[in-house]
Amino acid sequence: MIVKLDNPDSLEDTAVYNFFDFTRQSAVNEGVYDVDQCFDESNKVHFIMRFPGPDAAEIQNTIASIPIVLKSIIYNELHVSPLRVQRPEVVYDLGGLYVISTLLEKPPNIKRYTQDGFLNTIIGADHAVQKVASVQDCSTQCENHADVICNSFDYCSVEKMCLLSHLRDPHVSMNSTGHCQHWMRNVPAVNVSEPSLSEAKIQLTNGVYSGKYTFVVNGRYKWFKFIATSIRYGIARDKERNGDSEFLNLFSYKKNNVILLNNLKSIPGIAIDDCARRCLQEASFDCQSFDFCYKIGQCLLSNIHPSEKPNLVTNHSFCDLYSRNYIDKFIVSPGKASATKSDVELINIQSSEQCAQECIKSTSITCKSFDWCDDSNSCHLLRTHVLDVQINVTVAHPSCSHYSSIIVLLTGMLSFQIAWL
């Protein structure tokens, strides 16, 4: 097979390729071509489809094949080109699988045709359409006509006439008037018109809720059947997983973790830095953490800090957990405890992070330091700071650590410098 590529803008840009033993690819493999960037956001829709099922570990060896299988199901069900179903990928959590993909608008109808190099007119056209404004409108007539499986058309600009033919290269005659252009379909037509993006979206939604999107995969010990139960649009794909802002620096980070089923607010389609800002500025509740699902740009705010209920923290394949920083506002002295009795004693505290949170949020005292003892899960809040008492501030304690507020320390150092000056 000989393929010749010519660039009309440069006489030096001509290449001839000789493909030996040429075979066509399957339609599914056409999806390796990423044409997503050729379409603006108004001509595409991102979606996530949920498939409840077993733990992903049960089908780990076959997960990679699911996007290919589901892509084939989608484009066959919708009667769209495989290229319109872009970048399908599988993610999962404890509730099952999620398939994320992008559906593109169909390309302009005229792009499916190539103009004949000569000014020809179809002899014996199957149908003539009057009052057609442009060659683009004529291509739409050819694409969507109910009575003709159209493979070529003529557009006569002066007469505003569109001539349709089921033949791709029908008998033609030379057109001396110069008013008509002959266009041939690049790929032979089928007896099904391709839906627009809005039509395909409706069909996709109806197909999910009528149980049409289903597949079977081989697990470790048996076959599993997955059926799509819901679909959501308006997600923001490919959001940056990491950020760098003054807001995000106030949070600690746990990769591929979430706080399970304890989100009070869901914000779609935003970036990680905006998610951190929204948590800090949340007025309806005290936001202590958020999950950011970077695959779909989803921000989930929670009033629970992971240090309070570590049993609620679980793994997740496409979300990360961010929690308010408290412990980094203190300087730690390991193996030490306050030499004086604490002002407030709290029990059943799960971590030093939670103890730091209790100190900062305390309303009963102005907490300047605390002791955290991990052997008893106890938290001891103190009004005093190392700067307040110069002798016997702390004593050795093998299971406790003493934490002093950095803010108090810096304030004290600044006061000392001013007094010295």
Secondary structure, DSSP 8 states (H G I E B T S, - for coil): -EEEEE-TT-TT-EEEEE-SS-----TGGGGGS--GGGS-GGGEEEEEEEEE-S-GGGGGGGGGGHHHHHHHHHHHHHT--GGGEEEEEEEEETTEEEEEEEEE----GGGGEEE-SS-EEESS-SEEE-S---HHHHHHHHHH-SS---SEEEEETTTTEEEEESSSS--EEE-TTS-EEEEEESS---SS----HHHHHHHHHHHHHTT--EEEEE-SSSEEEEE--EEEE---TT--S---STTGGGEEEETTEEETT--SEEEES--HHHHHHHHHH--SS---EEEEETTTTEEEEES--TTT-GGGEEE-SS-EEEEE--GGGEEEEEEEEESS--SEEE-S---HHHHHHHHHH-SSS---EEEEETTTTEEEEES--TTT--SS-EEEEEEEEEEEEHHHHHHHHHHHHHHH-
